[in-house]
């Protein structure tokens, strides 16, 4: 499960890779549940056929999905990841899943604990080619007690017990999980996908296309 990731710093790199401008609101680079980050969704008016309306847009939101029935945002502490096996039934996620409120979370890297030494060592995982990650997620909107609209998002995860790289992380007794990293050519397909096609995108990213950076900042491919 991923509770810590690094957002993109360079706005021009954001635009070049994802084809949208990053949100104007500043956000932290190191993101944890409850922090404000950025996500990309299909523009709500993308189907009107006007050239002035972009295909997608980037918004600021809370890392950790806040369902419409929540009474406050404390729920983000437990809704930052959504298990693909149960996302359609879990009360926190099922509405966003049913409505195909798909999003992409831009990231330079994610962080996971390597327990093979007997203690947790925070390890940075990034694409081997240096390009940003586009992580598949769900978004939601919530009305605060002050009648303010608050956007939020969660990362979708899949089992990684057999993944050559991601099975190295978390405690030996824990199930291995990994976020769904989309191939860039599938970004728009994911944002447009109907609910019945959503699970077709929930596949593991190739291990040889990722690297793990462990202290003292030595880049290795742990799957080899």
Secondary structure, 3 states (H helix, E strand, C coil): CCCEEECCCCHHHHHHHHCCCCCCCCCCCEEECCCEEEEEEECCCHHHCCCCCCCEEEEEEEECCCCCCCCCHHHHHCCCEEECCCCCCCCCCHHHHHCCCEEEEEECEEEEEECCCCCCEEEEEEECCCCCEEEEEEEEEEECCCCCEEEEEEEEEEECCCCCCHHHECCCCCCCEEECECCHHHHHHHHHCCHHHHHHHCCCCCHHHEEEEECCCEEECCCC
